[in-house]
Amino acid sequence: MNTTQLIVTVRRYLTLNNSVLLVAIAIVVASIWNTMLTLQKNFLLQQQVNTLEQEIMISQLEVDTLRLQQQYLQSPEYQELTAREKLGKAAPGESVINLPALPPEPETEQVSVVSTDQFSNFQKWMRFFFGR
């Protein structure tokens, strides 16, 4: 291809309409790219918000659990049970009986069985199939 044919080809495709079309395509591609980046950023931010909301819910449940536990520990029922268990107290009309501790269970000896077969895997299969 010589230079005159190249110049004719360039002038044929490098027109004002084609230049405007190329600029319009570049603007559309840039706006689509920007939109995709914005969507990705919004998605990541929404994930962070969801994670923080879950952490808040977990913390709130922990606080509620601790409040309930505190209420239980301050209740007269818990105080009575603790006094009975740790101090050996009894309610009026009750008597405390201390039982002796159970003797420890004897340890059983574990017997390990060691196989005396010194056959190879192939020999074992042959014995299995042919019953030798």
N, CA, C and O atoms as CSV, one atom per row, in Angstrom:
chain,resi,resn,atom,element,x,y,z
A,1,MET,N,N,0.848,-1.163,0.000
A,1,MET,CA,C,0.000,0.000,0.000
A,1,MET,C,C,0.907,1.243,0.000
A,1,MET,O,O,1.768,1.406,0.865
A,2,ASN,N,N,0.694,2.076,-0.955
A,2,ASN,CA,C,1.546,3.260,-1.018
A,2,ASN,C,C,0.896,4.414,-0.258
A,2,ASN,O,O,-0.219,4.286,0.249
A,3,THR,N,N,1.581,5.504,-0.188
A,3,THR,CA,C,1.170,6.616,0.661
A,3,THR,C,C,-0.095,7.302,0.149
A,3,THR,O,O,-0.881,7.793,0.960
A,4,THR,N,N,-0.315,7.354,-1.126
A,4,THR,CA,C,-1.529,8.006,-1.641
A,4,THR,C,C,-2.771,7.195,-1.290
A,4,THR,O,O,-3.808,7.758,-0.940
A,5,GLN,N,N,-2.665,5.892,-1.382
A,5,GLN,CA,C,-3.811,5.053,-0.994
A,5,GLN,C,C,-4.079,5.172,0.504
A,5,GLN,O,O,-5.234,5.162,0.930
A,6,LEU,N,N,-3.026,5.283,1.299
A,6,LEU,CA,C,-3.172,5.441,2.740
A,6,LEU,C,C,-3.848,6.772,3.066
A,6,LEU,O,O,-4.719,6.815,3.935
A,7,ILE,N,N,-3.479,7.823,2.411
A,7,ILE,CA,C,-4.076,9.136,2.650
A,7,ILE,C,C,-5.538,9.132,2.249
A,7,ILE,O,O,-6.365,9.719,2.946
A,8,VAL,N,N,-5.879,8.485,1.143
A,8,VAL,CA,C,-7.269,8.405,0.689
A,8,VAL,C,C,-8.102,7.617,1.707
A,8,VAL,O,O,-9.228,8.006,2.016
A,9,THR,N,N,-7.565,6.531,2.219
A,9,THR,CA,C,-8.283,5.699,3.198
A,9,THR,C,C,-8.499,6.472,4.503
A,9,THR,O,O,-9.587,6.416,5.076
A,10,VAL,N,N,-7.483,7.188,4.976
A,10,VAL,CA,C,-7.599,7.963,6.206
A,10,VAL,C,C,-8.631,9.070,6.027
A,10,VAL,O,O,-9.432,9.300,6.934
A,11,ARG,N,N,-8.642,9.757,4.903
A,11,ARG,CA,C,-9.602,10.843,4.675
A,11,ARG,C,C,-11.036,10.305,4.569
A,11,ARG,O,O,-11.994,10.983,4.942
A,12,ARG,N,N,-11.163,9.093,4.060
A,12,ARG,CA,C,-12.492,8.511,3.917
A,12,ARG,C,C,-13.084,8.188,5.300
A,12,ARG,O,O,-14.274,8.413,5.518
A,13,TYR,N,N,-12.282,7.667,6.232
A,13,TYR,CA,C,-12.788,7.272,7.556
A,13,TYR,C,C,-12.668,8.380,8.604
A,13,TYR,O,O,-13.361,8.336,9.621
A,14,LEU,N,N,-11.829,9.343,8.384
A,14,LEU,CA,C,-11.642,10.424,9.359
A,14,LEU,C,C,-12.484,11.621,8.948
A,14,LEU,O,O,-11.980,12.641,8.478
A,15,THR,N,N,-13.807,11.453,9.147
A,15,THR,CA,C,-14.733,12.539,8.820
A,15,THR,C,C,-15.276,13.125,10.116
A,15,THR,O,O,-15.023,12.597,11.199
A,16,LEU,N,N,-16.021,14.218,9.999
A,16,LEU,CA,C,-16.593,14.867,11.166
A,16,LEU,C,C,-17.628,13.962,11.836
A,16,LEU,O,O,-17.690,13.891,13.063
A,17,ASN,N,N,-18.420,13.289,11.052
A,17,ASN,CA,C,-19.437,12.380,11.618
A,17,ASN,C,C,-18.778,11.239,12.406
A,17,ASN,O,O,-19.212,10.906,13.509
A,18,ASN,N,N,-17.754,10.661,11.840
A,18,ASN,CA,C,-17.071,9.568,12.529
A,18,ASN,C,C,-16.373,10.067,13.799
A,18,ASN,O,O,-16.344,9.355,14.803
A,19,SER,N,N,-15.816,11.273,13.767
A,19,SER,CA,C,-15.163,11.829,14.956
A,19,SER,C,C,-16.186,12.084,16.065
A,19,SER,O,O,-15.926,11.774,17.227
A,20,VAL,N,N,-17.339,12.642,15.718
A,20,VAL,CA,C,-18.401,12.886,16.704
A,20,VAL,C,C,-18.889,11.563,17.276
A,20,VAL,O,O,-19.120,11.450,18.480
A,21,LEU,N,N,-19.044,10.565,16.416
A,21,LEU,CA,C,-19.480,9.243,16.866
A,21,LEU,C,C,-18.451,8.622,17.817
A,21,LEU,O,O,-18.828,8.000,18.811
A,22,LEU,N,N,-17.178,8.781,17.527
A,22,LEU,CA,C,-16.124,8.249,18.388
A,22,LEU,C,C,-16.118,8.933,19.752
A,22,LEU,O,O,-15.943,8.276,20.778
A,23,VAL,N,N,-16.309,10.260,19.763
A,23,VAL,CA,C,-16.363,10.987,21.033
A,23,VAL,C,C,-17.595,10.562,21.828
A,23,VAL,O,O,-17.510,10.405,23.046
A,24,ALA,N,N,-18.729,10.373,21.172
A,24,ALA,CA,C,-19.950,9.945,21.860
A,24,ALA,C,C,-19.765,8.557,22.467
A,24,ALA,O,O,-20.199,8.315,23.593
A,25,ILE,N,N,-19.132,7.654,21.744
A,25,ILE,CA,C,-18.875,6.304,22.268
A,25,ILE,C,C,-17.946,6.380,23.480
A,25,ILE,O,O,-18.153,5.663,24.459
A,26,ALA,N,N,-16.940,7.227,23.428
A,26,ALA,CA,C,-16.024,7.380,24.561
A,26,ALA,C,C,-16.761,7.911,25.785
A,26,ALA,O,O,-16.514,7.454,26.901
A,27,ILE,N,N,-17.669,8.875,25.587
A,27,ILE,CA,C,-18.443,9.418,26.711
A,27,ILE,C,C,-19.343,8.346,27.309
A,27,ILE,O,O,-19.445,8.243,28.532
A,28,VAL,N,N,-19.996,7.547,26.472
A,28,VAL,CA,C,-20.873,6.474,26.961
A,28,VAL,C,C,-20.072,5.440,27.744
A,28,VAL,O,O,-20.500,5.010,28.815
A,29,VAL,N,N,-18.921,5.039,27.227
A,29,VAL,CA,C,-18.081,4.055,27.917
A,29,VAL,C,C,-17.606,4.607,29.260
A,29,VAL,O,O,-17.591,3.887,30.258
A,30,ALA,N,N,-17.219,5.880,29.286
A,30,ALA,CA,C,-16.764,6.487,30.531
A,30,ALA,C,C,-17.895,6.552,31.559
A,30,ALA,O,O,-17.671,6.295,32.742
A,31,SER,N,N,-19.105,6.894,31.119
A,31,SER,CA,C,-20.224,6.973,32.062
A,31,SER,C,C,-20.615,5.583,32.573
A,31,SER,O,O,-20.965,5.432,33.744
A,32,ILE,N,N,-20.560,4.579,31.715
A,32,ILE,CA,C,-20.837,3.209,32.157
A,32,ILE,C,C,-19.784,2.765,33.161
A,32,ILE,O,O,-20.114,2.154,34.177
A,33,TRP,N,N,-18.529,3.066,32.888
A,33,TRP,CA,C,-17.444,2.698,33.819
A,33,TRP,C,C,-17.638,3.371,35.183
A,33,TRP,O,O,-17.480,2.741,36.229
A,34,ASN,N,N,-17.980,4.651,35.147
A,34,ASN,CA,C,-18.205,5.397,36.383
A,34,ASN,C,C,-19.394,4.832,37.155
A,34,ASN,O,O,-19.346,4.724,38.380
A,35,THR,N,N,-20.453,4.475,36.446
A,35,THR,CA,C,-21.628,3.875,37.086
A,35,THR,C,C,-21.275,2.548,37.742
A,35,THR,O,O,-21.722,2.273,38.855
A,36,MET,N,N,-20.479,1.722,37.070
A,36,MET,CA,C,-20.069,0.431,37.632
A,36,MET,C,C,-19.223,0.630,38.887
A,36,MET,O,O,-19.390,-0.094,39.869
A,37,LEU,N,N,-18.322,1.601,38.862
A,37,LEU,CA,C,-17.513,1.875,40.053
A,37,LEU,C,C,-18.381,2.350,41.216
A,37,LEU,O,O,-18.152,1.960,42.361
A,38,THR,N,N,-19.364,3.182,40.930
A,38,THR,CA,C,-20.260,3.672,41.968
A,38,THR,C,C,-21.093,2.533,42.550
A,38,THR,O,O,-21.286,2.464,43.764
A,39,LEU,N,N,-21.588,1.642,41.691
A,39,LEU,CA,C,-22.362,0.495,42.168
A,39,LEU,C,C,-21.515,-0.420,43.051
A,39,LEU,O,O,-21.986,-0.926,44.070
A,40,GLN,N,N,-20.281,-0.622,42.656
A,40,GLN,CA,C,-19.397,-1.481,43.448
A,40,GLN,C,C,-19.118,-0.850,44.818
A,40,GLN,O,O,-19.128,-1.536,45.840
A,41,LYS,N,N,-18.873,0.448,44.825
A,41,LYS,CA,C,-18.612,1.140,46.090
A,41,LYS,C,C,-19.843,1.096,46.993
A,41,LYS,O,O,-19.719,0.882,48.199
A,42,ASN,N,N,-21.037,1.298,46.414
A,42,ASN,CA,C,-22.272,1.234,47.198
A,42,ASN,C,C,-22.491,-0.169,47.756
A,42,ASN,O,O,-22.948,-0.319,48.889
A,43,PHE,N,N,-22.172,-1.188,46.978
A,43,PHE,CA,C,-22.324,-2.566,47.443
A,43,PHE,C,C,-21.413,-2.841,48.626
A,43,PHE,O,O,-21.838,-3.439,49.614
A,44,LEU,N,N,-20.160,-2.406,48.531
A,44,LEU,CA,C,-19.225,-2.617,49.637
A,44,LEU,C,C,-19.651,-1.847,50.886
A,44,LEU,O,O,-19.545,-2.362,51.999
A,45,LEU,N,N,-20.127,-0.631,50.706
A,45,LEU,CA,C,-20.602,0.145,51.850
A,45,LEU,C,C,-21.828,-0.501,52.489
A,45,LEU,O,O,-21.961,-0.499,53.713
A,46,GLN,N,N,-22.725,-1.055,51.670
A,46,GLN,CA,C,-23.904,-1.730,52.210
A,46,GLN,C,C,-23.500,-2.976,52.999
A,46,GLN,O,O,-24.111,-3.283,54.023
A,47,GLN,N,N,-22.485,-3.688,52.538
A,47,GLN,CA,C,-21.989,-4.849,53.288
A,47,GLN,C,C,-21.442,-4.414,54.646
A,47,GLN,O,O,-21.683,-5.079,55.653
A,48,GLN,N,N,-20.715,-3.315,54.679
A,48,GLN,CA,C,-20.186,-2.811,55.940
A,48,GLN,C,C,-21.318,-2.401,56.883
A,48,GLN,O,O,-21.254,-2.661,58.085
A,49,VAL,N,N,-22.349,-1.764,56.339
A,49,VAL,CA,C,-23.498,-1.361,57.157
A,49,VAL,C,C,-24.180,-2.594,57.734
A,49,VAL,O,O,-24.523,-2.618,58.916
A,50,ASN,N,N,-24.380,-3.621,56.906
A,50,ASN,CA,C,-25.022,-4.848,57.395
A,50,ASN,C,C,-24.194,-5.511,58.490
A,50,ASN,O,O,-24.747,-5.987,59.482
A,51,THR,N,N,-22.882,-5.545,58.319
A,51,THR,CA,C,-22.011,-6.144,59.331
A,51,THR,C,C,-22.107,-5.372,60.640
A,51,THR,O,O,-22.207,-5.975,61.709
A,52,LEU,N,N,-22.078,-4.057,60.568
A,52,LEU,CA,C,-22.173,-3.238,61.776
A,52,LEU,C,C,-23.534,-3.388,62.450
A,52,LEU,O,O,-23.619,-3.400,63.678
A,53,GLU,N,N,-24.596,-3.501,61.657
A,53,GLU,CA,C,-25.923,-3.707,62.240
A,53,GLU,C,C,-25.987,-5.047,62.974
A,53,GLU,O,O,-26.582,-5.142,64.047
A,54,GLN,N,N,-25.371,-6.086,62.393
A,54,GLN,CA,C,-25.347,-7.384,63.066
A,54,GLN,C,C,-24.545,-7.311,64.359
A,54,GLN,O,O,-24.939,-7.907,65.362
A,55,GLU,N,N,-23.437,-6.597,64.352
A,55,GLU,CA,C,-22.648,-6.440,65.573
A,55,GLU,C,C,-23.433,-5.690,66.638
A,55,GLU,O,O,-23.337,-6.009,67.823
A,56,ILE,N,N,-24.210,-4.694,66.222
A,56,ILE,CA,C,-25.044,-3.951,67.168
A,56,ILE,C,C,-26.100,-4.877,67.773
A,56,ILE,O,O,-26.344,-4.839,68.979
A,57,MET,N,N,-26.722,-5.703,66.940
A,57,MET,CA,C,-27.734,-6.630,67.442
A,57,MET,C,C,-27.120,-7.625,68.425
A,57,MET,O,O,-27.722,-7.931,69.455
A,58,ILE,N,N,-25.922,-8.133,68.112
A,58,ILE,CA,C,-25.254,-9.076,69.008
A,58,ILE,C,C,-24.924,-8.399,70.331
A,58,ILE,O,O,-25.126,-8.980,71.398
A,59,SER,N,N,-24.421,-7.180,70.263
A,59,SER,CA,C,-24.103,-6.441,71.494
A,59,SER,C,C,-25.351,-6.197,72.322
A,59,SER,O,O,-25.313,-6.303,73.548
A,60,GLN,N,N,-26.458,-5.871,71.667
A,60,GLN,CA,C,-27.715,-5.638,72.384
A,60,GLN,C,C,-28.193,-6.919,73.066
A,60,GLN,O,O,-28.683,-6.877,74.194
A,61,LEU,N,N,-28.050,-8.063,72.380
A,61,LEU,CA,C,-28.424,-9.334,72.987
A,61,LEU,C,C,-27.538,-9.655,74.192
A,61,LEU,O,O,-28.019,-10.166,75.203
A,62,GLU,N,N,-26.249,-9.355,74.080
A,62,GLU,CA,C,-25.345,-9.586,75.205
A,62,GLU,C,C,-25.731,-8.712,76.393
A,62,GLU,O,O,-25.710,-9.171,77.536
A,63,VAL,N,N,-26.082,-7.456,76.130
A,63,VAL,CA,C,-26.492,-6.551,77.203
A,63,VAL,C,C,-27.764,-7.077,77.857
A,63,VAL,O,O,-27.866,-7.105,79.084
A,64,ASP,N,N,-28.737,-7.496,77.043
A,64,ASP,CA,C,-29.985,-8.033,77.595
A,64,ASP,C,C,-29.730,-9.283,78.433
A,64,ASP,O,O,-30.328,-9.463,79.494
A,65,THR,N,N,-28.837,-10.142,77.947
A,65,THR,CA,C,-28.507,-11.358,78.690
A,65,THR,C,C,-27.864,-11.020,80.025
A,65,THR,O,O,-28.194,-11.621,81.048
A,66,LEU,N,N,-26.955,-10.070,80.019
A,66,LEU,CA,C,-26.312,-9.677,81.275
A,66,LEU,C,C,-27.304,-9.040,82.245
A,66,LEU,O,O,-27.204,-9.250,83.454
A,67,ARG,N,N,-28.255,-8.270,81.735
A,67,ARG,CA,C,-29.284,-7.685,82.607
A,67,ARG,C,C,-30.130,-8.785,83.259
A,67,ARG,O,O,-30.407,-8.744,84.458
A,68,LEU,N,N,-30.537,-9.775,82.440
A,68,LEU,CA,C,-31.327,-10.878,82.985
A,68,LEU,C,C,-30.528,-11.687,84.005
A,68,LEU,O,O,-31.059,-12.108,85.033
A,69,GLN,N,N,-29.256,-11.896,83.710
A,69,GLN,CA,C,-28.410,-12.628,84.650
A,69,GLN,C,C,-28.257,-11.837,85.952
A,69,GLN,O,O,-28.277,-12.420,87.035
A,70,GLN,N,N,-28.108,-10.536,85.853
A,70,GLN,CA,C,-27.995,-9.690,87.041
A,70,GLN,C,C,-29.282,-9.748,87.861
A,70,GLN,O,O,-29.237,-9.824,89.088
A,71,GLN,N,N,-30.429,-9.712,87.181
A,71,GLN,CA,C,-31.703,-9.816,87.892
A,71,GLN,C,C,-31.820,-11.165,88.597
A,71,GLN,O,O,-32.297,-11.238,89.729
A,72,TYR,N,N,-31.382,-12.235,87.925
A,72,TYR,CA,C,-31.448,-13.559,88.538
A,72,TYR,C,C,-30.534,-13.644,89.755
A,72,TYR,O,O,-30.916,-14.203,90.783
A,73,LEU,N,N,-29.318,-13.087,89.640
A,73,LEU,CA,C,-28.380,-13.156,90.756
A,73,LEU,C,C,-28.862,-12.339,91.957
A,73,LEU,O,O,-28.481,-12.629,93.091
A,74,GLN,N,N,-29.684,-11.337,91.724
A,74,GLN,CA,C,-30.208,-10.521,92.823
A,74,GLN,C,C,-31.522,-11.070,93.363
A,74,GLN,O,O,-32.051,-10.544,94.343
A,75,SER,N,N,-32.056,-12.115,92.744
A,75,SER,CA,C,-33.351,-12.644,93.182
A,75,SER,C,C,-33.213,-13.435,94.486
A,75,SER,O,O,-32.156,-14.008,94.750
A,76,PRO,N,N,-34.264,-13.471,95.296
A,76,PRO,CA,C,-34.223,-14.238,96.546
A,76,PRO,C,C,-34.059,-15.740,96.309
A,76,PRO,O,O,-33.471,-16.434,97.138
A,77,GLU,N,N,-34.578,-16.250,95.179
A,77,GLU,CA,C,-34.442,-17.678,94.884
A,77,GLU,C,C,-32.977,-18.064,94.716
A,77,GLU,O,O,-32.527,-19.081,95.245
A,78,TYR,N,N,-32.240,-17.241,93.973
A,78,TYR,CA,C,-30.823,-17.541,93.772
A,78,TYR,C,C,-30.065,-17.437,95.088
A,78,TYR,O,O,-29.215,-18.278,95.383
A,79,GLN,N,N,-30.361,-16.429,95.867
A,79,GLN,CA,C,-29.660,-16.258,97.137
A,79,GLN,C,C,-29.934,-17.435,98.065
A,79,GLN,O,O,-29.035,-17.893,98.771
A,80,GLU,N,N,-31.179,-17.929,98.067
A,80,GLU,CA,C,-31.508,-19.085,98.897
A,80,GLU,C,C,-30.778,-20.327,98.418
A,80,GLU,O,O,-30.227,-21.073,99.227
A,81,LEU,N,N,-30.768,-20.560,97.093
A,81,LEU,CA,C,-30.065,-21.734,96.544
A,81,LEU,C,C,-28.569,-21.670,96.835
A,81,LEU,O,O,-27.957,-22.687,97.163
A,82,THR,N,N,-27.986,-20.501,96.720
A,82,THR,CA,C,-26.560,-20.351,96.988
A,82,THR,C,C,-26.258,-20.586,98.467
A,82,THR,O,O,-25.253,-21.215,98.802
A,83,ALA,N,N,-27.112,-20.091,99.342
A,83,ALA,CA,C,-26.903,-20.304,100.780
A,83,ALA,C,C,-27.009,-21.782,101.122
A,83,ALA,O,O,-26.242,-22.284,101.944
A,84,ARG,N,N,-27.944,-22.480,100.506
A,84,ARG,CA,C,-28.081,-23.919,100.750
A,84,ARG,C,C,-26.859,-24.682,100.253
A,84,ARG,O,O,-26.353,-25.575,100.932
A,85,GLU,N,N,-26.394,-24.319,99.061
A,85,GLU,CA,C,-25.290,-25.069,98.444
A,85,GLU,C,C,-23.954,-24.781,99.121
A,85,GLU,O,O,-23.224,-25.712,99.462
A,86,LYS,N,N,-23.630,-23.527,99.317
A,86,LYS,CA,C,-22.290,-23.177,99.778
A,86,LYS,C,C,-22.161,-23.127,101.299
A,86,LYS,O,O,-21.106,-23.437,101.852
A,87,LEU,N,N,-23.233,-22.738,101.962
A,87,LEU,CA,C,-23.148,-22.579,103.412
A,87,LEU,C,C,-23.805,-23.728,104.173
A,87,LEU,O,O,-23.712,-23.785,105.399
A,88,GLY,N,N,-24.459,-24.633,103.471
A,88,GLY,CA,C,-25.109,-25.758,104.124
A,88,GLY,C,C,-26.340,-25.349,104.915
A,88,GLY,O,O,-26.693,-26.009,105.893
A,89,LYS,N,N,-26.992,-24.280,104.510
A,89,LYS,CA,C,-28.185,-23.807,105.213
A,89,LYS,C,C,-29.390,-24.631,104.771
A,89,LYS,O,O,-29.379,-25.264,103.715
A,90,ALA,N,N,-30.426,-24.607,105.602
A,90,ALA,CA,C,-31.657,-25.310,105.281
A,90,ALA,C,C,-32.833,-24.429,105.645
A,90,ALA,O,O,-32.721,-23.542,106.492
A,91,ALA,N,N,-33.969,-24.681,104.994
A,91,ALA,CA,C,-35.191,-23.941,105.293
A,91,ALA,C,C,-35.764,-24.477,106.606
A,91,ALA,O,O,-35.423,-25.584,107.020
A,92,PRO,N,N,-36.619,-23.712,107.254
A,92,PRO,CA,C,-37.218,-24.200,108.502
A,92,PRO,C,C,-37.965,-25.521,108.262
A,92,PRO,O,O,-38.751,-25.635,107.322
A,93,GLY,N,N,-37.715,-26.499,109.107
A,93,GLY,CA,C,-38.354,-27.797,108.994
A,93,GLY,C,C,-37.562,-28.783,108.170
A,93,GLY,O,O,-37.930,-29.957,108.112
A,94,GLU,N,N,-36.500,-28.361,107.536
A,94,GLU,CA,C,-35.665,-29.252,106.743
A,94,GLU,C,C,-34.421,-29.608,107.544
A,94,GLU,O,O,-33.997,-28.867,108.430
A,95,SER,N,N,-33.849,-30.759,107.210
A,95,SER,CA,C,-32.580,-31.132,107.836
A,95,SER,C,C,-31.587,-31.473,106.737
A,95,SER,O,O,-31.957,-32.041,105.709
A,96,VAL,N,N,-30.349,-31.132,106.953
A,96,VAL,CA,C,-29.301,-31.358,105.960
A,96,VAL,C,C,-28.632,-32.690,106.268
A,96,VAL,O,O,-28.254,-32.956,107.409
A,97,ILE,N,N,-28.489,-33.519,105.250
A,97,ILE,CA,C,-27.814,-34.811,105.393
A,97,ILE,C,C,-26.589,-34.789,104.495
A,97,ILE,O,O,-26.700,-34.588,103.286
A,98,ASN,N,N,-25.435,-34.993,105.084
A,98,ASN,CA,C,-24.199,-35.056,104.315
A,98,ASN,C,C,-23.874,-36.514,104.056
A,98,ASN,O,O,-23.653,-37.278,104.997
A,99,LEU,N,N,-23.842,-36.902,102.814
A,99,LEU,CA,C,-23.531,-38.274,102.425
A,99,LEU,C,C,-22.042,-38.392,102.147
A,99,LEU,O,O,-21.417,-37.434,101.692
A,100,PRO,N,N,-21.467,-39.566,102.419
A,100,PRO,CA,C,-20.046,-39.738,102.108
A,100,PRO,C,C,-19.839,-39.759,100.598
A,100,PRO,O,O,-20.738,-40.110,99.834
A,101,ALA,N,N,-18.670,-39.385,100.200
A,101,ALA,CA,C,-18.346,-39.354,98.774
A,101,ALA,C,C,-18.271,-40.780,98.243
A,101,ALA,O,O,-17.901,-41.702,98.970
A,102,LEU,N,N,-18.614,-40.952,97.001
A,102,LEU,CA,C,-18.550,-42.273,96.369
A,102,LEU,C,C,-17.098,-42.664,96.154
A,102,LEU,O,O,-16.258,-41.820,95.839
A,103,PRO,N,N,-16.803,-43.971,96.330
A,103,PRO,CA,C,-15.427,-44.399,96.075
A,103,PRO,C,C,-15.131,-44.298,94.579
A,103,PRO,O,O,-16.030,-44.464,93.754
A,104,PRO,N,N,-13.900,-44.033,94.238
A,104,PRO,CA,C,-13.577,-43.933,92.807
A,104,PRO,C,C,-13.716,-45.296,92.130
A,104,PRO,O,O,-13.442,-46.339,92.724
A,105,GLU,N,N,-14.140,-45.255,90.901
A,105,GLU,CA,C,-14.305,-46.503,90.147
A,105,GLU,C,C,-12.928,-47.053,89.798
A,105,GLU,O,O,-12.020,-46.299,89.447
A,106,PRO,N,N,-12.778,-48.390,89.898
A,106,PRO,CA,C,-11.479,-48.968,89.545
A,106,PRO,C,C,-11.232,-48.817,88.045
A,106,PRO,O,O,-12.138,-48.948,87.223
A,107,GLU,N,N,-9.996,-48.542,87.731
A,107,GLU,CA,C,-9.642,-48.390,86.327
A,107,GLU,C,C,-9.550,-49.760,85.686
A,107,GLU,O,O,-8.972,-50.692,86.246
A,108,THR,N,N,-10.130,-49.864,84.506
A,108,THR,CA,C,-10.073,-51.140,83.786
A,108,THR,C,C,-8.852,-51.131,82.891
A,108,THR,O,O,-8.498,-50.116,82.292
A,109,GLU,N,N,-8.224,-52.283,82.817
A,109,GLU,CA,C,-7.043,-52.394,81.959
A,109,GLU,C,C,-7.491,-52.570,80.527
A,109,GLU,O,O,-8.389,-53.358,80.230
A,110,GLN,N,N,-6.864,-51.836,79.660
A,110,GLN,CA,C,-7.180,-51.958,78.253
A,110,GLN,C,C,-6.194,-52.922,77.624
A,110,GLN,O,O,-4.978,-52.772,77.745
A,111,VAL,N,N,-6.748,-53.905,76.954
A,111,VAL,CA,C,-5.920,-54.917,76.312
A,111,VAL,C,C,-5.845,-54.577,74.838
A,111,VAL,O,O,-6.864,-54.410,74.169
A,112,SER,N,N,-4.642,-54.479,74.351
A,112,SER,CA,C,-4.483,-54.211,72.929
A,112,SER,C,C,-4.125,-55.510,72.230
A,112,SER,O,O,-3.282,-56.276,72.699
A,113,VAL,N,N,-4.771,-55.741,71.116
A,113,VAL,CA,C,-4.542,-56.957,70.350
A,113,VAL,C,C,-3.594,-56.622,69.220
A,113,VAL,O,O,-3.837,-55.711,68.430
A,114,VAL,N,N,-2.508,-57.376,69.157
A,114,VAL,CA,C,-1.531,-57.176,68.102
A,114,VAL,C,C,-1.681,-58.328,67.121
A,114,VAL,O,O,-1.647,-59.499,67.501
A,115,SER,N,N,-1.844,-57.980,65.879
A,115,SER,CA,C,-2.005,-59.006,64.864
A,115,SER,C,C,-0.657,-59.632,64.557
A,115,SER,O,O,0.354,-58.949,64.393
A,116,THR,N,N,-0.679,-60.963,64.486
A,116,THR,CA,C,0.570,-61.674,64.184
A,116,THR,C,C,0.666,-62.004,62.715
A,116,THR,O,O,1.638,-62.626,62.288
A,117,ASP,N,N,-0.341,-61.595,61.910
A,117,ASP,CA,C,-0.268,-61.863,60.477
A,117,ASP,C,C,0.820,-61.003,59.858
A,117,ASP,O,O,0.836,-59.782,60.014
A,118,GLN,N,N,1.704,-61.650,59.172
A,118,GLN,CA,C,2.781,-60.939,58.484
A,118,GLN,C,C,2.627,-61.084,56.976
A,118,GLN,O,O,3.618,-61.087,56.245
A,119,PHE,N,N,1.376,-61.205,56.506
A,119,PHE,CA,C,1.131,-61.386,55.086
A,119,PHE,C,C,1.030,-60.031,54.400
A,119,PHE,O,O,0.668,-59.029,55.017
A,120,SER,N,N,1.352,-60.023,53.125
A,120,SER,CA,C,1.210,-58.789,52.355
A,120,SER,C,C,-0.268,-58.582,52.028
A,120,SER,O,O,-1.089,-59.477,52.228
A,121,ASN,N,N,-0.588,-57.419,51.535
A,121,ASN,CA,C,-1.970,-57.107,51.195
A,121,ASN,C,C,-2.477,-58.046,50.108
A,121,ASN,O,O,-3.616,-58.509,50.167
A,122,PHE,N,N,-1.646,-58.325,49.127
A,122,PHE,CA,C,-2.027,-59.241,48.046
A,122,PHE,C,C,-2.304,-60.630,48.596
A,122,PHE,O,O,-3.284,-61.261,48.201
A,123,GLN,N,N,-1.466,-61.116,49.495
A,123,GLN,CA,C,-1.673,-62.436,50.083
A,123,GLN,C,C,-2.963,-62.469,50.903
A,123,GLN,O,O,-3.672,-63.474,50.898
A,124,LYS,N,N,-3.265,-61.399,51.591
A,124,LYS,CA,C,-4.507,-61.355,52.354
A,124,LYS,C,C,-5.721,-61.428,51.434
A,124,LYS,O,O,-6.697,-62.108,51.750
A,125,TRP,N,N,-5.669,-60.733,50.299
A,125,TRP,CA,C,-6.777,-60.795,49.349
A,125,TRP,C,C,-6.905,-62.190,48.754
A,125,TRP,O,O,-8.014,-62.690,48.568
A,126,MET,N,N,-5.802,-62.801,48.462
A,126,MET,CA,C,-5.851,-64.162,47.924
A,126,MET,C,C,-6.455,-65.111,48.931
A,126,MET,O,O,-7.242,-65.980,48.555
A,127,ARG,N,N,-6.113,-64.975,50.194
A,127,ARG,CA,C,-6.690,-65.820,51.240
A,127,ARG,C,C,-8.184,-65.545,51.374
A,127,ARG,O,O,-8.966,-66.457,51.640
A,128,PHE,N,N,-8.580,-64.278,51.188
A,128,PHE,CA,C,-9.985,-63.930,51.301
A,128,PHE,C,C,-10.783,-64.572,50.168
A,128,PHE,O,O,-11.840,-65.158,50.403
A,129,PHE,N,N,-10.268,-64.458,48.918
A,129,PHE,CA,C,-11.024,-64.973,47.767
A,129,PHE,C,C,-11.014,-66.508,47.690
A,129,PHE,O,O,-12.023,-67.114,47.331
A,130,PHE,N,N,-9.892,-67.128,48.021
A,130,PHE,CA,C,-9.778,-68.559,47.828
A,130,PHE,C,C,-9.885,-69.347,49.131
A,130,PHE,O,O,-9.772,-70.573,49.112
A,131,GLY,N,N,-10.093,-68.692,50.234
A,131,GLY,CA,C,-10.356,-69.350,51.485
A,131,GLY,C,C,-9.204,-70.168,52.039
A,131,GLY,O,O,-9.467,-71.171,52.703
A,132,ARG,N,N,-8.000,-69.827,51.824
A,132,ARG,CA,C,-6.873,-70.585,52.326
A,132,ARG,C,C,-6.486,-70.154,53.684
A,132,ARG,O,O,-5.543,-70.698,54.259
